[in-house]
Amino acid sequence: MRLVAVGRMKDKAELALVERYLKRLRPRLDIVELADGRGSPDEIKRREAQAILAACPPQAFLIVLDEAGRSFSSPGFSEAMAEWSALGRPLCFAIGGAEGLDAAVIERSDAKLSFGTLTWPHMLVRIMLVEQIYRAQAIAAGHPYHRSGRP
Ligand SMILES: C[S@@+](CC[C@H](N)C(=O)[O-])C[C@H]1O[C@@H](n2cnc3c(N)ncnc32)[C@H](O)[C@@H]1O
């Protein structure tokens, strides 16, 4: 699995949180960081889109992080991950930069994943995604990391 993310994570506390979950993931997630685009907001999005699409294998099942996408429960996301994985295509997640994702990336995507209608900073989205992928794997494995305490 791959995560293509715009922006270089430099903050040590953020890096430690990503690493906390990353090291537990099976299959592992390989993170490709892309430099922030330059120019006007449209140019930035267009350039970042080219780089994102180039970093995803052409046959990949592309899941974009998009606030207008689909919200899952964690068990629902775990099921979706199992269904996507069963397709036999490499999974590739993409997170945009400060200007967001270009329409070309959204149009190319096979699924859109939302963490709610609030706009989150892209580095926090990266941390939350890695944690939710770990949680999805824990649910699939019956590991007690995920506790369903709801009635
Ligand atoms: C700071 S946000 C970009 C905001 C930008 N103005 C826009 O409208 O998309 C950076 C990236 O984080 C991700 N993101 C932010 N909030 C999100 C949410 N609620 N659900 C899923 N992804 C989100 C998206 O991939 C977005 O491109």
The ligand as an SDF file (V2000), in Angstrom:
LIG
                    3D

 27 29  0  0  0  0  0  0  0  0999 V2000
   -5.8950   21.7610    4.2550 C   0  0  0  0  0  0  0  0  0  0  0  0
   -6.7710   20.5820    3.3230 S   0  0  0  0  0  0  0  0  0  0  0  0
   -7.1190   21.4450    1.8280 C   0  0  0  0  0  0  0  0  0  0  0  0
   -8.1780   22.4440    1.9390 C   0  0  0  0  0  0  0  0  0  0  0  0
   -8.5760   22.9670    0.5900 C   0  0  0  0  0  0  0  0  0  0  0  0
   -8.9300   24.3470    0.7150 N   0  0  0  0  0  0  0  0  0  0  0  0
   -9.7370   22.1770    0.0100 C   0  0  0  0  0  0  0  0  0  0  0  0
  -10.7980   22.7470   -0.1940 O   0  0  0  0  0  0  0  0  0  0  0  0
   -9.6000   20.9690   -0.2040 O   0  0  0  0  0  0  0  0  0  0  0  0
   -5.5100   19.5060    2.7270 C   0  0  0  0  0  0  0  0  0  0  0  0
   -5.9510   18.1170    2.3850 C   0  0  0  0  0  0  0  0  0  0  0  0
   -6.3290   17.4230    3.5470 O   0  0  0  0  0  0  0  0  0  0  0  0
   -7.3350   16.4800    3.2380 C   0  0  0  0  0  0  0  0  0  0  0  0
   -8.5050   16.7890    4.0760 N   0  0  0  0  0  0  0  0  0  0  0  0
   -8.7410   17.9040    4.7910 C   0  0  0  0  0  0  0  0  0  0  0  0
   -9.8890   17.7950    5.4580 N   0  0  0  0  0  0  0  0  0  0  0  0
  -10.3950   16.5740    5.1810 C   0  0  0  0  0  0  0  0  0  0  0  0
  -11.5610   15.8470    5.5890 C   0  0  0  0  0  0  0  0  0  0  0  0
  -12.4670   16.3860    6.3940 N   0  0  0  0  0  0  0  0  0  0  0  0
  -11.7420   14.6050    5.1060 N   0  0  0  0  0  0  0  0  0  0  0  0
  -10.8290   14.0410    4.2730 C   0  0  0  0  0  0  0  0  0  0  0  0
   -9.7100   14.6750    3.8560 N   0  0  0  0  0  0  0  0  0  0  0  0
   -9.4960   15.9110    4.3020 C   0  0  0  0  0  0  0  0  0  0  0  0
   -7.6270   16.5770    1.7370 C   0  0  0  0  0  0  0  0  0  0  0  0
   -6.8880   15.5970    1.0330 O   0  0  0  0  0  0  0  0  0  0  0  0
   -7.1340   17.9840    1.4310 C   0  0  0  0  0  0  0  0  0  0  0  0
   -6.7400   18.0940    0.0780 O   0  0  0  0  0  0  0  0  0  0  0  0
  1  2  1  0
  2  3  1  0
  2 10  1  0
  3  4  1  0
  4  5  1  0
  5  6  1  0
  5  7  1  0
  7  8  2  0
  7  9  1  0
 10 11  1  0
 11 12  1  0
 11 26  1  0
 12 13  1  0
 13 14  1  0
 13 24  1  0
 14 15  1  0
 14 23  1  0
 15 16  2  0
 16 17  1  0
 17 18  1  0
 17 23  2  0
 18 19  1  0
 18 20  2  0
 20 21  1  0
 21 22  2  0
 22 23  1  0
 24 25  1  0
 24 26  1  0
 26 27  1  0
M  CHG  2   2   1   9  -1
M  END
$$$$
